[in-house]
């Protein structure tokens, strides 16, 4: 994790689940992933979900569910507004993360947004969190879990 400006969500034990990163890293690179999923158990569970083909299912749902499309577009704009509070970066202007608003590209980024912004803010992130084996209400920070 680089250029962290805060914690977007914490485990019930207090460890960070999501960190908030600067939109421009200290080396000058633009970094669109404002909400970065950092807890190993959560990232592993979402990686497993991605490997199962779940992103393709979500992409299909986006193509046939207009309400889901609208909510996902709203999440995209909310993400951009949150990131803009930490600086404007021309190279990533209008680019959020996770494929928003048209594609489902990275469940880690979408779940990170959901966890930081709260339920109902990012519908695809919420669906991914509901579907994965990791749960926020149970500490899995101990690597021996």
C-alpha positions, 0 to 999 in steps of 0.5 A: 500500500502506498500513499494512504490517506486514511482507512475506508473500512475496518474489521471488527477487530480494528484492522484496516479492510479498505485503505484510501489512497491518493489519486496521484502517488508520490512518484507522480503516477496517477492512481485511480483505485481510491478505495483499495481492499487491503485485508488478505482474507477479503482479497483472497475470497474475492479472488476466488469469486472472480476465478469462478466466473462471477464477474461474467454473471454480473456483467450479464445482469448489467446488460439486462437490469436497467435499475442495476445499470442506473445504480452502478452509474450512480456509484461511479459518480459517487466514487469520482466525487469522493476521490476528487476531494483528495485532488484532481488528476487530469489523466484519470478524470472520469475514470473510476475503478472496477470497470464502472460504469459499464463493465465489471472488471475488478471485484476487489475495487468494487467491494472496497468501494462498498465497504468504504461507502456503505451498503447501497452505494455500489450495487455490484460491490454489495452483490460480490460481498454477499456472494463471497465467503469472507464476511465483515462481521467476523474477524479473519485477520488471524492467518490461522483462521 
